[in-house]
Amino acid sequence: MEKIKIGIVTVIKAPHLVSPVIALKEKDGERYLLIPIGFFDAQAVIRTFRKIKTRLPLTHELMSNIIKKLNLSVKEVIITNVTEDDFFRADICIDSFKIDARPSDAIILALHFDAPIFIAETLMEQKGIILTAENTPTTQNKEITSEPILERPQARLDKAVENEDYEKAAQLRDEIKKLTSSHN
């Protein structure tokens, strides 16, 4: 199977959308694959990217902990196809085996393990789009990547304090507090 590496994962929440969407952008191109997800899944993706901990592990943290306790790791995630009734499917590649999963679950586990995310070329050819000013939702985007290149909110907070930008630091502190309190 030919596969395309994903460079950016964005969670889009817009008023005109029925539910949030994960927008997966190919690393070396302009196409996106848009996958509708539930609100709780969108929050889980954002929380995982930002490495926000809850008092007790939620489902994805539990799955990640079990995989780690078994001395295994997620090697990669591949968004493989879409079913006849428009549900997307993904494979979570854990060491020498694959597990069928929903793309949101697979992406969250990939983020836990800093594993690369891929899309099957045939799926991108079938469902991929190029976002333009006309078809890009106005959003509250949370850009995420499967590679650790973007700063985490805590690192941004530390940097703001170091630079004595206390207004920005207060905003980041409040954002982190809001995210952690809403999931505890």
Buried (B, 14 or more C-beta within 10 A) or exposed (E): EEBBBBBBBBBBBEEEEEEBBBBBBBBEEEBBBBBBBEEEBBBBBBBBBBEBEEEEEBEBBEBBEEBEEEEBBBBBBBBBBBEEEEEBBBBBBBEEEBBEBBBBBBBBBBBBBEBBBBBBBEBBEEBBBEBEEEEBBEBEBBEBBBBEEEEBBBEBBBBBBEEEEEEBBEBBBEBBEEBBEEBE
